Amino acid sequence: MPTVTVIQPTIAAEQNTKIRCAAYCRVSSDSEDQLNSFMAQTRYYEKAFEKSDREQLVDIYADEGITGTREDKRDEFQRMIKDCRRGKIDRIYTKSISRFARNTKDCLKNIRELKSLGITVFFEKENIDTAKLTDEMMITIMGGLAQEESISISKNLKWSYQKRFEKGIVNVFSAPFGFKLNNGVLIIDKIQARIVEEIFDMFLNGIGYQRISEICQNKYKAYKDKFSYYGIRYILSNEKYIGDSVYQKTFTTNNLPYRKIQN
């Protein structure tokens, strides 16, 4: 009759394995107020897990000054998702759905993938836990509200820009070649201005964009990167060189994902 030998495990299985948790934080601009909020969020999660018997903090993933409407622009969010796929995380904590995503489609896609990996997400502000099956409808609603909030903010910004334009208040963010920017005011750079005049003279004498580009790149090597074919075309078509200024040459679409296109 065969004998059965029972081999006992050499290492006892850990009875009380802690849940591996991650925290995701995000602020959507790099203003001082938002950065203070960012630091407050990270400190909050660091302290929250210090004395927990059931959960341990694996990592804090924090995107700073990043929009929530475009998932591909959030490096830390992408790193967190990769760690989830590698089996490093069991549960994610985040302040609210709007911190997690402001695009309903991306929000639901990620929630469903995480659930398929056995990972739950807890949204503190809305008190929503994806471990509860009835929460998906709530996530859809809250994700939609977060998306509408993002669209509303975008519309308010556009409105404020238009009102400033109507009052003649314009913020200049960059100076074209030939100018310097001083407290939002364009000032002529005398050295560069002479080069701009030379470019216009060459064009008026029948020399084309490509030839002007070659001449300027050879003659003014310090500014070589400014004098590509398209750089020369931009200079010759920029109304600022005749004292005018046209704004809203491009505009951002109203629907997600936002795209900047020619007006």
C-alpha positions as CSV (number, residue, x, y, z in Angstrom):
1,M,0.0,0.0,0.0
2,P,1.5,3.4,-1.0
3,T,2.4,5.8,1.8
4,V,1.6,9.5,1.7
5,T,4.1,11.9,3.1
6,V,2.9,15.3,3.9
7,I,5.5,18.0,3.5
8,Q,4.9,21.1,5.6
9,P,5.7,24.5,4.2
10,T,9.0,25.8,5.3
11,I,7.7,29.4,5.5
12,A,4.3,30.0,7.0
13,A,2.0,32.0,4.7
14,E,1.5,35.5,5.9
15,Q,-2.0,35.7,7.5
16,N,-2.6,39.4,7.5
17,T,-1.2,40.7,4.2
18,K,-1.8,44.4,3.9
19,I,-3.7,45.9,1.0
20,R,-1.2,47.8,-1.2
21,C,-2.6,51.2,-1.8
22,A,-1.6,54.1,-4.1
23,A,-2.7,57.7,-4.0
24,Y,-3.2,59.9,-7.1
25,C,-3.0,63.7,-6.8
26,R,-3.3,66.3,-9.5
27,V,-3.6,70.1,-9.8
28,S,-4.5,71.6,-13.1
29,S,-2.3,74.7,-13.1
30,D,1.0,75.8,-11.7
31,S,-0.3,78.8,-9.8
32,E,0.8,79.3,-6.2
33,D,-2.7,78.4,-4.8
34,Q,-2.9,75.2,-6.8
35,L,0.6,74.2,-5.8
36,N,-0.3,74.6,-2.2
37,S,-3.3,72.4,-2.8
38,F,-0.9,69.9,-4.5
39,M,1.4,69.8,-1.5
40,A,-1.6,69.5,0.9
41,Q,-2.9,66.5,-1.0
42,T,0.5,64.6,-0.9
43,R,1.0,65.4,2.8
44,Y,-2.6,64.2,3.5
45,Y,-2.0,60.8,1.9
46,E,1.4,60.3,3.5
47,K,-0.1,60.8,7.0
48,A,-3.3,58.8,6.3
49,F,-1.5,55.5,5.9
50,E,1.1,55.9,8.7
51,K,-0.8,54.0,11.4
52,S,-3.0,51.8,9.2
53,D,-3.1,48.1,10.2
54,R,-5.0,47.0,7.0
55,E,-3.4,49.1,4.3
56,Q,0.1,50.2,3.3
57,L,1.0,53.1,1.0
58,V,3.0,51.9,-2.0
59,D,3.5,55.2,-3.7
60,I,2.0,58.7,-4.3
61,Y,1.5,59.5,-8.0
62,A,1.3,63.3,-8.4
63,D,0.9,65.3,-11.6
64,E,1.6,69.0,-11.2
65,G,0.3,71.7,-13.4
66,I,-1.4,69.2,-15.8
67,T,-4.8,69.2,-17.4
68,G,-7.2,66.3,-16.6
69,T,-8.8,66.3,-20.0
70,R,-5.9,64.7,-21.8
71,E,-4.7,61.4,-20.2
72,D,-1.6,61.2,-22.4
73,K,-0.2,64.4,-20.9
74,R,-0.2,63.0,-17.3
75,D,3.1,61.1,-16.8
76,E,2.5,60.1,-13.2
77,F,-1.0,58.8,-14.0
78,Q,0.5,56.7,-16.8
79,R,3.1,55.4,-14.4
80,M,0.4,54.5,-11.9
81,I,-1.5,52.5,-14.5
82,K,1.6,50.7,-15.6
83,D,2.3,49.7,-11.9
84,C,-1.3,48.5,-11.7
85,R,-0.7,46.3,-14.7
86,R,2.5,44.9,-13.1
87,G,0.5,43.8,-10.1
88,K,2.1,46.3,-7.6
89,I,-1.2,48.0,-6.5
90,D,-4.5,46.7,-5.0
91,R,-6.3,49.9,-4.4
92,I,-6.2,53.6,-5.5
93,Y,-7.3,56.6,-3.4
94,T,-7.9,59.9,-5.1
95,K,-9.5,63.2,-3.9
96,S,-12.3,63.3,-6.5
97,I,-13.4,62.2,-9.9
98,S,-12.3,65.6,-11.3
99,R,-8.8,64.9,-10.0
100,F,-8.8,61.4,-11.6
101,A,-10.1,62.6,-15.0
102,R,-12.3,65.3,-16.6
103,N,-13.0,63.1,-19.6
104,T,-15.8,60.6,-19.0
105,K,-14.7,58.2,-21.7
106,D,-11.1,58.0,-20.3
107,C,-12.4,57.8,-16.8
108,L,-14.7,54.8,-17.4
109,K,-12.1,53.1,-19.6
110,N,-9.5,53.2,-16.8
111,I,-12.0,52.2,-14.1
112,R,-13.0,49.2,-16.1
113,E,-9.5,48.1,-16.8
114,L,-8.6,48.5,-13.1
115,K,-11.6,46.5,-12.1
116,S,-10.6,43.7,-14.5
117,L,-7.2,43.7,-12.8
118,G,-8.9,43.4,-9.4
119,I,-8.0,47.0,-8.4
120,T,-10.5,49.2,-6.7
121,V,-10.6,53.0,-6.7
122,F,-12.0,55.2,-3.9
123,F,-13.1,58.8,-4.7
124,E,-13.2,60.6,-1.4
125,K,-15.2,63.7,-2.2
126,E,-18.0,61.7,-3.9
127,N,-17.7,58.8,-1.4
128,I,-17.7,56.3,-4.4
129,D,-15.9,53.0,-4.1
130,T,-15.6,50.9,-7.3
131,A,-15.6,47.8,-5.2
132,K,-19.3,48.2,-5.0
133,L,-20.9,47.1,-8.3
134,T,-23.7,49.7,-8.1
135,D,-21.2,52.5,-8.4
136,E,-20.5,52.4,-12.2
137,M,-23.7,54.4,-12.9
138,M,-22.6,56.9,-10.3
139,I,-19.2,57.2,-11.9
140,T,-20.8,57.8,-15.3
141,I,-22.8,60.7,-13.8
142,M,-20.0,62.2,-11.8
143,G,-17.6,61.8,-14.7
144,G,-20.0,63.6,-16.9
145,L,-20.4,66.4,-14.4
146,A,-16.6,66.7,-14.1
147,Q,-16.3,66.9,-17.9
148,E,-19.0,69.6,-18.0
149,E,-17.1,71.5,-15.4
150,S,-14.0,71.4,-17.6
151,I,-16.0,72.6,-20.6
152,S,-17.5,75.4,-18.5
153,I,-14.1,76.6,-17.3
154,S,-12.9,76.6,-20.9
155,K,-15.8,78.7,-22.0
156,N,-15.3,81.1,-19.1
157,L,-11.7,81.6,-20.1
158,K,-12.6,82.3,-23.7
159,W,-15.2,84.8,-22.6
160,S,-12.7,86.6,-20.4
161,Y,-10.2,86.8,-23.3
162,Q,-12.9,88.3,-25.6
163,K,-13.9,90.9,-23.0
164,R,-10.2,91.9,-22.6
165,F,-9.8,92.2,-26.4
166,E,-12.9,94.4,-26.5
167,K,-11.4,96.7,-23.9
168,G,-8.1,96.8,-25.7
169,I,-6.4,94.9,-23.0
170,V,-4.1,92.3,-24.6
171,N,-1.5,90.0,-22.9
172,V,1.5,89.4,-25.2
173,F,3.1,86.1,-24.3
174,S,6.0,86.0,-26.7
175,A,7.9,88.4,-28.9
176,P,8.5,87.8,-32.6
177,F,12.0,88.1,-34.0
178,G,12.9,91.8,-34.0
179,F,11.2,92.6,-30.7
180,K,11.8,92.2,-27.0
181,L,9.1,91.7,-24.4
182,N,9.1,94.1,-21.4
183,N,6.3,93.7,-18.9
184,G,3.9,92.6,-21.6
185,V,4.9,95.4,-24.0
186,L,6.8,94.8,-27.3
187,I,9.9,96.9,-27.7
188,I,12.0,97.0,-30.9
189,D,15.3,95.1,-30.7
190,K,17.5,97.4,-32.9
191,I,20.0,94.7,-34.0
192,Q,17.3,92.2,-35.0
193,A,15.2,95.0,-36.5
194,R,17.9,95.7,-39.1
195,I,17.8,92.0,-40.1
196,V,14.0,92.1,-40.4
197,E,14.3,95.2,-42.7
198,E,16.9,93.4,-44.8
199,I,14.5,90.4,-45.2
200,F,11.7,92.6,-46.4
201,D,14.0,94.4,-48.8
202,M,15.2,91.1,-50.3
203,F,11.6,89.9,-50.7
204,L,10.5,93.2,-52.4
205,N,13.5,92.7,-54.8
206,G,12.0,89.4,-56.0
207,I,14.0,87.0,-53.8
208,G,11.9,84.0,-52.7
209,Y,11.5,82.5,-49.2
210,Q,14.0,79.6,-49.7
211,R,16.8,81.9,-51.0
212,I,16.2,84.4,-48.2
213,S,16.4,81.5,-45.8
214,E,19.8,80.4,-47.2
215,I,21.2,83.9,-47.2
216,C,20.2,84.7,-43.6
217,Q,21.3,81.3,-42.2
218,N,24.8,81.8,-43.7
219,K,25.0,85.5,-42.8
220,Y,23.5,85.5,-39.3
221,K,24.5,82.1,-37.8
222,A,23.6,83.2,-34.3
223,Y,19.9,83.3,-35.4
224,K,20.1,80.3,-37.8
225,D,17.2,78.5,-36.1
226,K,14.9,81.5,-36.8
227,F,15.5,81.5,-40.5
228,S,14.1,78.3,-41.9
229,Y,11.8,78.5,-44.9
230,Y,8.8,78.7,-42.6
231,G,10.5,81.1,-40.3
232,I,11.0,83.6,-43.2
233,R,7.4,83.1,-44.4
234,Y,6.2,83.8,-40.8
235,I,8.3,87.1,-40.6
236,L,7.0,88.3,-44.0
237,S,3.4,87.6,-43.1
238,N,3.4,88.9,-39.5
239,E,1.4,92.0,-39.2
240,K,3.3,93.2,-36.1
241,Y,6.1,94.5,-38.3
242,I,3.8,97.2,-39.7
243,G,2.5,98.2,-36.3
244,D,-0.7,96.1,-36.3
245,S,-1.7,93.2,-34.0
246,V,-4.3,90.5,-34.8
247,Y,-5.4,88.2,-32.1
248,Q,-7.4,85.0,-32.0
249,K,-5.7,83.7,-35.2
250,T,-6.4,80.2,-33.7
251,F,-9.1,79.0,-31.4
252,T,-9.7,76.0,-29.3
253,T,-12.6,73.6,-30.1
254,N,-15.5,73.4,-27.6
255,N,-15.7,69.6,-27.5
256,L,-13.3,67.1,-25.9
257,P,-10.6,66.4,-26.7
258,Y,-9.7,70.1,-27.2
259,R,-7.8,71.0,-30.3
260,K,-6.3,74.3,-31.4
261,I,-7.1,75.1,-35.0
262,Q,-6.8,78.0,-37.4
263,N,-9.5,80.6,-37.0
